[in-house]
């Protein structure tokens, strides 16, 4: 699996969550310290590096899904492990 495939694998469900919960994207971008285009790049899996735990936690919390934080921590660890196994460099964004 390529690095871009790995990024899409984590961002696709997060983007769906943001859309399903109708999260205000301007407010979310502000919380993350990003502009609108930066948030769009994140949610569309266009960043070349894995997101940090803080970024994922901020998004999950903004969606009101705090009960899923441990799932997302585990998922992010799996993503980084898979990237390492396939030779993809995975740094925190």
C-alpha positions as protocol buffer text, in pm:
chain_id: "A"
residue {
  index: 1
  type: UNK
  ca { x: 0 y: 0 z: 0 }
}
residue {
  index: 2
  type: UNK
  ca { x: 144 y: 339 z: -94 }
}
residue {
  index: 3
  type: UNK
  ca { x: 183 y: 629 z: 146 }
}
residue {
  index: 4
  type: UNK
  ca { x: -102 y: 814 z: -27 }
}
residue {
  index: 5
  type: UNK
  ca { x: -325 y: 506 z: 12 }
}
residue {
  index: 6
  type: UNK
  ca { x: -240 y: 496 z: 383 }
}
residue {
  index: 7
  type: UNK
  ca { x: -325 y: 864 z: 426 }
}
residue {
  index: 8
  type: UNK
  ca { x: -658 y: 819 z: 250 }
}
residue {
  index: 9
  type: UNK
  ca { x: -729 y: 514 z: 468 }
}
residue {
  index: 10
  type: UNK
  ca { x: -719 y: 722 z: 783 }
}
residue {
  index: 11
  type: UNK
  ca { x: -868 y: 1042 z: 647 }
}
residue {
  index: 12
  type: UNK
  ca { x: -1166 y: 901 z: 456 }
}
residue {
  index: 13
  type: UNK
  ca { x: -1353 y: 787 z: 770 }
}
residue {
  index: 14
  type: UNK
  ca { x: -1255 y: 1104 z: 959 }
}
residue {
  index: 15
  type: UNK
  ca { x: -1387 y: 1319 z: 674 }
}
residue {
  index: 16
  type: UNK
  ca { x: -1712 y: 1119 z: 673 }
}
residue {
  index: 17
  type: UNK
  ca { x: -1740 y: 1175 z: 1048 }
}
residue {
  index: 18
  type: UNK
  ca { x: -1689 y: 1551 z: 1007 }
}
residue {
  index: 19
  type: UNK
  ca { x: -1955 y: 1558 z: 735 }
}
residue {
  index: 20
  type: UNK
  ca { x: -2201 y: 1335 z: 925 }
}
residue {
  index: 21
  type: UNK
  ca { x: -2175 y: 1551 z: 1238 }
}
residue {
  index: 22
  type: UNK
  ca { x: -2198 y: 1871 z: 1029 }
}
residue {
  index: 23
  type: UNK
  ca { x: -1889 y: 2012 z: 1201 }
}
residue {
  index: 24
  type: UNK
  ca { x: -1824 y: 2378 z: 1123 }
}
residue {
  index: 25
  type: UNK
  ca { x: -1512 y: 2361 z: 909 }
}
residue {
  index: 26
  type: UNK
  ca { x: -1402 y: 2716 z: 978 }
}
residue {
  index: 27
  type: UNK
  ca { x: -1414 y: 2651 z: 1351 }
}
residue {
  index: 28
  type: UNK
  ca { x: -1236 y: 2317 z: 1310 }
}
residue {
  index: 29
  type: UNK
  ca { x: -963 y: 2474 z: 1096 }
}
residue {
  index: 30
  type: UNK
  ca { x: -917 y: 2742 z: 1362 }
}
residue {
  index: 31
  type: UNK
  ca { x: -889 y: 2477 z: 1637 }
}
residue {
  index: 32
  type: UNK
  ca { x: -621 y: 2301 z: 1434 }
}
residue {
  index: 33
  type: UNK
  ca { x: -436 y: 2622 z: 1352 }
}
residue {
  index: 34
  type: UNK
  ca { x: -500 y: 2575 z: 980 }
}
residue {
  index: 35
  type: UNK
  ca { x: -658 y: 2770 z: 701 }
}
residue {
  index: 36
  type: UNK
  ca { x: -947 y: 2637 z: 496 }
}
residue {
  index: 37
  type: UNK
  ca { x: -715 y: 2489 z: 232 }
}
residue {
  index: 38
  type: UNK
  ca { x: -499 y: 2317 z: 497 }
}
residue {
  index: 39
  type: UNK
  ca { x: -805 y: 2153 z: 651 }
}
residue {
  index: 40
  type: UNK
  ca { x: -924 y: 2047 z: 306 }
}
residue {
  index: 41
  type: UNK
  ca { x: -584 y: 1888 z: 235 }
}
residue {
  index: 42
  type: UNK
  ca { x: -602 y: 1697 z: 564 }
}
residue {
  index: 43
  type: UNK
  ca { x: -956 y: 1570 z: 521 }
}
residue {
  index: 44
  type: UNK
  ca { x: -889 y: 1465 z: 162 }
}
residue {
  index: 45
  type: UNK
  ca { x: -573 y: 1273 z: 254 }
}
residue {
  index: 46
  type: UNK
  ca { x: -350 y: 1499 z: 48 }
}
residue {
  index: 47
  type: UNK
  ca { x: -83 y: 1552 z: 313 }
}
residue {
  index: 48
  type: UNK
  ca { x: 223 y: 1333 z: 269 }
}
residue {
  index: 49
  type: UNK
  ca { x: 268 y: 1265 z: 639 }
}
residue {
  index: 50
  type: UNK
  ca { x: 60 y: 1091 z: 900 }
}
residue {
  index: 51
  type: UNK
  ca { x: -141 y: 1320 z: 1126 }
}
residue {
  index: 52
  type: UNK
  ca { x: -37 y: 1371 z: 1485 }
}
residue {
  index: 53
  type: UNK
  ca { x: -245 y: 1222 z: 1765 }
}
residue {
  index: 54
  type: UNK
  ca { x: -342 y: 1574 z: 1869 }
}
residue {
  index: 55
  type: UNK
  ca { x: -483 y: 1651 z: 1524 }
}
residue {
  index: 56
  type: UNK
  ca { x: -686 y: 1330 z: 1516 }
}
residue {
  index: 57
  type: UNK
  ca { x: -807 y: 1381 z: 1874 }
}
residue {
  index: 58
  type: UNK
  ca { x: -913 y: 1739 z: 1796 }
}
residue {
  index: 59
  type: UNK
  ca { x: -1116 y: 1625 z: 1496 }
}
residue {
  index: 60
  type: UNK
  ca { x: -1278 y: 1333 z: 1680 }
}
residue {
  index: 61
  type: UNK
  ca { x: -1365 y: 1557 z: 1977 }
}
residue {
  index: 62
  type: UNK
  ca { x: -1506 y: 1827 z: 1748 }
}
residue {
  index: 63
  type: UNK
  ca { x: -1736 y: 1559 z: 1609 }
}
residue {
  index: 64
  type: UNK
  ca { x: -1859 y: 1479 z: 1961 }
}
residue {
  index: 65
  type: UNK
  ca { x: -1713 y: 1128 z: 1937 }
}
residue {
  index: 66
  type: UNK
  ca { x: -1483 y: 1132 z: 2242 }
}
residue {
  index: 67
  type: UNK
  ca { x: -1582 y: 772 z: 2316 }
}
residue {
  index: 68
  type: UNK
  ca { x: -1395 y: 673 z: 1998 }
}
residue {
  index: 69
  type: UNK
  ca { x: -1062 y: 834 z: 2092 }
}
residue {
  index: 70
  type: UNK
  ca { x: -897 y: 504 z: 2189 }
}
residue {
  index: 71
  type: UNK
  ca { x: -1006 y: 350 z: 1857 }
}
residue {
  index: 72
  type: UNK
  ca { x: -846 y: 637 z: 1666 }
}
residue {
  index: 73
  type: UNK
  ca { x: -527 y: 620 z: 1873 }
}
residue {
  index: 74
  type: UNK
  ca { x: -503 y: 250 z: 1783 }
}
residue {
  index: 75
  type: UNK
  ca { x: -586 y: 317 z: 1418 }
}
residue {
  index: 76
  type: UNK
  ca { x: -315 y: 583 z: 1392 }
}
residue {
  index: 77
  type: UNK
  ca { x: -59 y: 347 z: 1547 }
}
residue {
  index: 78
  type: UNK
  ca { x: -158 y: 78 z: 1295 }
}
residue {
  index: 79
  type: UNK
  ca { x: -120 y: 327 z: 1011 }
}
residue {
  index: 80
  type: UNK
  ca { x: 228 y: 428 z: 1123 }
}
residue {
  index: 81
  type: UNK
  ca { x: 330 y: 62 z: 1169 }
}
residue {
  index: 82
  type: UNK
  ca { x: 202 y: -28 z: 823 }
}
residue {
  index: 83
  type: UNK
  ca { x: 384 y: 269 z: 672 }
}
residue {
  index: 84
  type: UNK
  ca { x: 707 y: 155 z: 838 }
}
residue {
  index: 85
  type: UNK
  ca { x: 660 y: -201 z: 713 }
}
residue {
  index: 86
  type: UNK
  ca { x: 602 y: -88 z: 356 }
}
residue {
  index: 87
  type: UNK
  ca { x: 894 y: 153 z: 365 }
}
residue {
  index: 88
  type: UNK
  ca { x: 683 y: 468 z: 369 }
}
residue {
  index: 89
  type: UNK
  ca { x: 816 y: 751 z: 580 }
}
residue {
  index: 90
  type: UNK
  ca { x: 546 y: 854 z: 825 }
}
residue {
  index: 91
  type: UNK
  ca { x: 612 y: 1169 z: 1024 }
}
residue {
  index: 92
  type: UNK
  ca { x: 364 y: 1358 z: 1238 }
}
residue {
  index: 93
  type: UNK
  ca { x: 189 y: 1648 z: 1068 }
}
